Amino acid sequence: QVPLQHGAHRIGKRTDADMNRWRDYGLGEFIHMGLYSILGGDYNSMHYDGAAEWIRSWNKLPHEVYDNLYKKFDPKNFDPEVWARMAKNMGVRYVTITTKHHDGFCLWPSKYTDFNITKTPYKKDMIGPLVKAFDQAGIDVYLYFSVMDWHQADWRYDLKTVADSVAFNRFKTFTKNQLTELLTLYPQTKGLWFDGTWDNSWKKSGAFSDSLDQYLKKIHPGLIIGSRLRADDYGNRHFDANGHLMGDYEQGWERKIPSDYTATRGNDWDCIMTIPQNGWGYSKTWMGHWKTPYELIEMLAKCVSLDGNFVVNFGPKGDGTFRKKELQTADSIGAWMKVNHEAIYNAGYLNWTKQDWGYYTRSRKDGKIYMIVFNVPINGALKVSPAKKEHIKKAYLLQDNKTLHVEALDGNDVFIQLEQKNQQEPFVIVLETGQGGQAVEGENKHV
Ligand SMILES: Cc1ccc([C@@H]2N[C@@H](C)[C@@H](O)[C@H]2O)cc1
């Protein structure tokens, strides 16, 4: 064990009520809104083929042109109630909204920089009404905040000189002030989602990130902060020099999902995912493959089956409305969740051998076991190999309680026989288990 001042201060999961609530969310939503939403990935009828919210870094777009976009920022059709209702219908239980992305533009009336929404034609705070609308819809709100801030003269990518450190110290104070402001203005906030913390300047500021983490939790008890905020004494991020997670959950799964339970290292985690191949802010032309609702539902099932949450990103347009494809996706996921949310909410990992037909989840409330089925085998027989001493007593379809035939195989394995194999969408089977003797007699038991 390497002695550390600023490594993990807690070994293992955080288990207070706020974190237990976080663990049970299952499904979340991310929203990227900012000056980049106005351009939608295009400038001067050229298309930027990077992530649309990074268009300021495109050499064909002068910084000055981008930074003056605030003069055009006017989400006339923005309605926080519409955003909250869409999220509610989709079945999300938490939402993370960008307050300030890397470009430094603040969607709230910050008193620490004039580069904020009050200086735009729209004038009004967007964060307050969103926090209120989501909170009233029963959706927990988390605020995305980029530490890296391209607008601040005191931002540094690295600390090479004394002058760098003097400037960066001013930047740290600015950052702490803005975060205090956000938590004071929006006390319903459940957590902060940090980004833009990969540069050397921040890696060399492990002591500050540690004290900032503690300060924020002191002024806002229960606050949830993932592993993207801190660096340890040696600049390690997410996991300290001793391999312990620094943060309340692992925040590294961006557009990727752990391959299996081992890869989660037994930590809490969530995966944030774009519907297109990449790109978080609104882009007129989405990159590459657009994930179908079923692909996203399979990702959701996989995340929950590995004790994580799944967060789908939406990038509203500059006028404050969502593109049709995003509205349709939210609708489709919501329709599936209306029928099958029992297998997602308050559910997590089950240590049974993964089968090809899909994913197991187990309810943290009552231990009920769910099979979320995506791939029906040709013979319509779904193999289940329970852990030792666990036996299948009954299997039924969640959507209509229809009991399914269970055939005993060797040991306590079973086949669950599906009658009609023309399933048109992912479905859920509920398993009732018992301890002790095989509850289901095989028909043709070969001795
Ligand atoms: C290399 C890279 C840097 C920053 C990002 C930001 N994190 C996501 C949550 C988005 O905000 C994206 O701009 C993505 C990739």
The ligand as an SDF file (V2000), in Angstrom:
LIG
                    3D

 15 16  0  0  0  0  0  0  0  0999 V2000
  -12.0120   13.0810  -25.3750 C   0  0  0  0  0  0  0  0  0  0  0  0
  -13.2940   13.6100  -24.7710 C   0  0  0  0  0  0  0  0  0  0  0  0
  -13.2940   14.7640  -24.0060 C   0  0  0  0  0  0  0  0  0  0  0  0
  -14.4820   15.2670  -23.4740 C   0  0  0  0  0  0  0  0  0  0  0  0
  -15.6550   14.6010  -23.6770 C   0  0  0  0  0  0  0  0  0  0  0  0
  -16.9020   15.1540  -23.0710 C   0  0  0  0  0  0  0  0  0  0  0  0
  -17.4630   14.2330  -22.0780 N   0  0  0  0  0  0  0  0  0  0  0  0
  -18.8250   13.9370  -22.4500 C   0  0  0  0  0  0  0  0  0  0  0  0
  -19.7200   13.7030  -21.2640 C   0  0  0  0  0  0  0  0  0  0  0  0
  -19.2360   15.1540  -23.2720 C   0  0  0  0  0  0  0  0  0  0  0  0
  -19.5000   16.2930  -22.4570 O   0  0  0  0  0  0  0  0  0  0  0  0
  -17.9780   15.3410  -24.0950 C   0  0  0  0  0  0  0  0  0  0  0  0
  -17.9100   16.6150  -24.7040 O   0  0  0  0  0  0  0  0  0  0  0  0
  -15.6700   13.4370  -24.4340 C   0  0  0  0  0  0  0  0  0  0  0  0
  -14.4950   12.9380  -24.9730 C   0  0  0  0  0  0  0  0  0  0  0  0
  1  2  1  0
  2  3  1  0
  2 15  2  0
  3  4  2  0
  4  5  1  0
  5  6  1  0
  5 14  2  0
  6  7  1  0
  6 12  1  0
  7  8  1  0
  8  9  1  0
  8 10  1  0
 10 11  1  0
 10 12  1  0
 12 13  1  0
 14 15  1  0
M  END
$$$$
